[in-house]
Amino acid sequence: MNSFCFGLRLFTPEQYNLHYLKHIFRSELVRKSIAKTASGVTRFNISKARFSKIKIPIPPLSEQTRIVSILDTFTSSITNLKQQITERRKQYEHYRDQLLDLEGKEGVEWKELQRETKVLRGKRLTKNLLDDTAFYPVFHGGIEPLGNYTQYNREADTVMIINVGASAGTVGYCDREFWSSDGCFCIAHSPKLNNKYLYYYIQKKTHYL
């Protein structure tokens, strides 16, 4: 344990279930208390003196054990679900890449994207028109929506590609009207292309930017 860590050594360890302490220190209640002990501008540090004064609820040992039993069951379920999601993602990627390996396949034509459709850049985002009650999601420098906008500039069923920042090259798809900022390229609709097919194809590992 280095100087960037605190260690707790209990005076009466027999009165505590250590797994209960693990869960209580992860709780929102205690996390808020811990946050109040930090100070700094660009780099925050927790004060040992202030941290030592935070209060945590300590029920009887039997109740601690009961709480741990319930929370550990949920933790185990989450771990299993994460493993299943990881396995499903690998399965999906395997079949996606296998289905889209079209090199040399009969009847497949290879054409430049610009000859079949237009690649459009989004428009600069005006933040004063962002509104949580508005209808259209906004995409800017990431696939997750930044917020909602009072206008839309892209149709539903559109493929987008992030062109800036750490997410550059990430591919997204939106099945409803949305606002695309200048952090995205969007592929215009074409009667010759199925945009959902294009979305899957661009995701193919050998075609990541």
LOFI-848878 format. One line per field, with one value per residue (C-alpha): residue number from 1; z, x, y; residue in three letters. Coordinates in pm, 1 decimal. Layout:
% LOFI-848878
nr = NUM|...
w = Z|...
u = X|...
v = Y|...
rest = ala|...
//
This chain:
% LOFI-848878
nr = 1|2|3|4|5|6|7|8|9|10|11|12|13|14|15|16|17|18|19|20|21|22|23|24|25|26|27|28|29|30|31|32|33|34|35|36|37|38|39|40|41|42|43|44|45|46|47|48|49|50|51|52|53|54|55|56|57|58|59|60|61|62|63|64|65|66|67|68|69|70|71|72|73|74|75|76|77|78|79|80|81|82|83|84|85|86|87|88|89|90|91|92|93|94|95|96|97|98|99|100|101|102|103|104|105|106|107|108|109|110|111|112|113|114|115|116|117|118|119|120|121|122|123|124|125|126|127|128|129|130|131|132|133|134|135|136|137|138|139|140|141|142|143|144|145|146|147|148|149|150|151|152|153|154|155|156|157|158|159|160|161|162|163|164|165|166|167|168|169|170|171|172|173|174|175|176|177|178|179|180|181|182|183|184|185|186|187|188|189|190|191|192|193|194|195|196|197|198|199|200|201|202|203|204|205|206|207|208|209
w = 0.0|-109.2|14.2|-204.4|9.6|353.8|551.0|831.5|1130.9|1352.4|1729.3|1779.6|1457.0|1616.6|1608.9|1233.9|920.4|688.8|384.3|543.8|563.4|196.4|101.6|335.3|200.8|-150.0|-50.1|-172.4|187.1|285.8|-56.0|-11.5|331.4|187.3|-93.9|165.6|306.1|-25.3|-128.4|-434.0|-769.3|-1053.1|-829.7|-525.4|-207.2|85.3|422.6|665.2|959.5|808.6|674.5|1025.8|1150.1|906.4|1061.5|933.6|1056.4|1250.5|1312.0|1522.5|1373.1|1282.4|1083.4|913.1|804.6|676.3|469.0|329.7|227.1|25.5|-137.6|-219.8|-397.9|-617.8|-671.9|-787.4|-1025.7|-1174.2|-1220.1|-1398.6|-1621.3|-1713.8|-1807.9|-2019.3|-2191.2|-2264.2|-2411.3|-2617.3|-2749.8|-2860.3|-3025.2|-3198.9|-3324.4|-3451.6|-3656.6|-3769.1|-3910.8|-4060.4|-4230.8|-4359.2|-4495.8|-4856.2|-5025.1|-5346.9|-5295.1|-5611.1|-5692.3|-5458.7|-5611.3|-5444.7|-5486.2|-5332.8|-5076.4|-5240.1|-5562.9|-5387.5|-5128.1|-4955.7|-4637.0|-4454.0|-4162.8|-3880.8|-3785.1|-3497.9|-3173.9|-3020.4|-2654.4|-2570.2|-2769.7|-2564.0|-2365.3|-2149.2|-2248.1|-2623.0|-2855.0|-3061.4|-2918.4|-2988.4|-3080.9|-3042.5|-3008.1|-2875.6|-2948.6|-2628.9|-2667.9|-2523.6|-2454.7|-2639.8|-2901.2|-3027.3|-3389.9|-3597.6|-3903.8|-3971.6|-4059.9|-3871.7|-3976.2|-4012.0|-3962.8|-3790.9|-3741.0|-3474.0|-3626.7|-3324.2|-2993.0|-2828.8|-2981.6|-3342.0|-3570.7|-3343.3|-3539.5|-3428.7|-3556.5|-3469.5|-3552.1|-3502.4|-3609.6|-3429.5|-3430.5|-3551.4|-3442.2|-3634.9|-3429.7|-3650.5|-4011.0|-4124.3|-4424.6|-4629.6|-4729.3|-5063.2|-5239.9|-5316.6|-4954.2|-4642.6|-4370.4|-4097.2|-4313.7|-4361.4|-3984.0|-3922.8|-4206.1|-4086.6|-3740.9|-3891.1|-3722.5|-4042.0|-4122.8|-3798.4|-3858.5
u = 0.0|160.9|120.2|-189.2|-393.5|-552.9|-571.5|-817.6|-714.7|-1011.6|-979.2|-1241.5|-1251.1|-1476.5|-1762.7|-1749.9|-1817.4|-1544.0|-1764.0|-2022.2|-1759.1|-1679.2|-2041.5|-2098.9|-1794.2|-1935.3|-2275.8|-2389.4|-2431.8|-2070.1|-1929.8|-2085.2|-1922.7|-1586.2|-1619.5|-1648.5|-1306.9|-1130.4|-960.7|-771.7|-811.7|-686.6|-588.4|-791.9|-661.9|-856.1|-756.9|-673.2|-779.3|-1120.1|-1162.7|-1107.7|-1407.7|-1670.5|-1948.6|-2071.5|-2373.2|-2279.8|-2573.8|-2537.0|-2308.0|-2601.3|-2760.5|-2430.4|-2410.1|-2769.2|-2702.2|-2380.7|-2563.7|-2819.8|-2570.4|-2320.9|-2599.8|-2664.4|-2290.6|-2258.2|-2552.7|-2395.7|-2062.8|-2237.5|-2430.5|-2111.3|-1949.7|-2252.2|-2246.7|-1874.2|-1932.2|-2230.0|-2026.3|-1748.8|-2008.1|-2166.2|-1829.0|-1734.1|-2052.4|-2053.6|-1701.8|-1774.1|-2096.1|-1934.0|-1619.6|-1724.4|-1385.3|-1412.5|-1779.9|-1987.8|-2221.2|-2043.7|-1935.1|-1676.6|-1749.7|-1618.2|-1859.6|-1857.6|-1996.8|-2300.4|-2387.5|-2269.9|-2070.2|-2204.9|-2053.0|-2276.8|-2327.7|-2180.1|-2370.3|-2538.3|-2556.9|-2823.0|-3068.3|-2994.5|-3303.0|-3376.1|-3742.8|-3668.2|-3725.7|-3410.1|-3094.4|-2756.4|-2440.2|-2105.2|-1764.8|-1913.2|-2187.2|-2382.4|-2622.2|-2486.4|-2834.7|-3151.3|-3188.2|-3487.1|-3403.3|-3279.6|-3054.8|-3034.5|-3303.4|-3377.8|-3190.3|-2856.5|-2500.6|-2259.7|-1883.2|-1708.2|-1430.4|-1269.6|-1106.9|-1039.2|-1356.6|-1255.6|-1351.7|-1628.8|-1937.7|-2293.1|-2645.9|-2960.8|-3307.4|-3476.8|-3424.8|-3130.0|-2892.4|-2542.4|-2276.4|-1955.6|-1792.1|-1964.2|-1971.1|-2306.4|-2378.8|-2667.5|-2954.5|-2925.2|-3170.4|-2871.1|-2766.0|-2922.0|-2786.8|-2814.2|-2608.5|-2354.5|-2343.5|-2256.7|-2005.0|-1813.0|-1790.3|-1611.1|-1271.4|-1068.9|-1235.3|-1181.0|-1020.9
v = 0.0|327.1|685.4|737.3|495.9|490.8|168.3|102.4|-108.6|-183.3|-158.5|-432.6|-637.7|-899.6|-645.2|-599.2|-792.0|-662.8|-715.6|-487.5|-214.2|-274.0|-210.9|83.2|268.2|224.3|362.2|703.8|824.4|760.1|859.6|1204.3|1232.0|1130.6|1386.3|1662.4|1571.3|1638.5|1961.0|2082.3|2256.8|2035.3|1744.7|1651.3|1493.1|1351.2|1487.1|1206.7|1421.3|1501.1|1147.1|1007.5|1208.5|1083.8|878.8|544.5|344.6|31.4|-207.6|-526.2|-789.9|-1014.2|-732.5|-656.4|-1020.2|-1016.9|-702.3|-851.7|-1169.1|-972.0|-732.5|-1008.5|-1195.8|-889.4|-841.8|-1201.1|-1157.7|-842.5|-1021.6|-1309.0|-1068.9|-882.2|-1212.9|-1307.8|-968.0|-1007.6|-1353.7|-1233.9|-940.2|-1176.1|-1399.8|-1101.9|-972.7|-1318.5|-1362.2|-998.0|-1026.0|-1367.0|-1252.6|-934.7|-1100.1|-1036.4|-1038.0|-1239.9|-1324.8|-1366.9|-1077.6|-832.6|-501.2|-277.3|92.3|412.6|547.3|890.7|742.4|597.1|860.1|1179.2|1204.7|1509.4|1695.6|1809.2|2171.8|2365.7|2314.0|2618.5|2529.1|2784.3|2570.4|2260.6|2172.9|1867.7|1887.7|1906.4|1614.0|1564.5|1404.6|1567.2|1376.7|1551.3|1385.7|1061.1|811.7|876.8|1172.5|1497.0|1633.9|1733.2|2006.6|2202.7|2121.3|1827.1|1823.1|1448.0|1198.4|878.4|563.7|745.3|624.4|862.3|852.4|1057.9|1267.3|1434.1|1352.3|1018.4|871.4|950.9|664.8|537.5|436.7|505.7|467.0|662.6|534.2|873.6|1234.9|1394.6|1690.5|1609.2|1856.9|1923.3|1646.7|1387.4|1277.1|1139.3|920.4|1054.1|828.1|653.2|419.5|195.4|145.1|-2.0|224.1|-38.6|-276.4|4.3|59.7|-305.2|-315.0|-8.0|-165.4|-465.9|-496.5|-472.5|-140.7|51.8|389.2
rest = met|asn|ser|phe|cys|phe|gly|leu|arg|leu|phe|thr|pro|glu|gln|tyr|asn|leu|his|tyr|leu|lys|his|ile|phe|arg|ser|glu|leu|val|arg|lys|ser|ile|ala|lys|thr|ala|ser|gly|val|thr|arg|phe|asn|ile|ser|lys|ala|arg|phe|ser|lys|ile|lys|ile|pro|ile|pro|pro|leu|ser|glu|gln|thr|arg|ile|val|ser|ile|leu|asp|thr|phe|thr|ser|ser|ile|thr|asn|leu|lys|gln|gln|ile|thr|glu|arg|arg|lys|gln|tyr|glu|his|tyr|arg|asp|gln|leu|leu|asp|leu|glu|gly|lys|glu|gly|val|glu|trp|lys|glu|leu|gln|arg|glu|thr|lys|val|leu|arg|gly|lys|arg|leu|thr|lys|asn|leu|leu|asp|asp|thr|ala|phe|tyr|pro|val|phe|his|gly|gly|ile|glu|pro|leu|gly|asn|tyr|thr|gln|tyr|asn|arg|glu|ala|asp|thr|val|met|ile|ile|asn|val|gly|ala|ser|ala|gly|thr|val|gly|tyr|cys|asp|arg|glu|phe|trp|ser|ser|asp|gly|cys|phe|cys|ile|ala|his|ser|pro|lys|leu|asn|asn|lys|tyr|leu|tyr|tyr|tyr|ile|gln|lys|lys|thr|his|tyr|leu
//
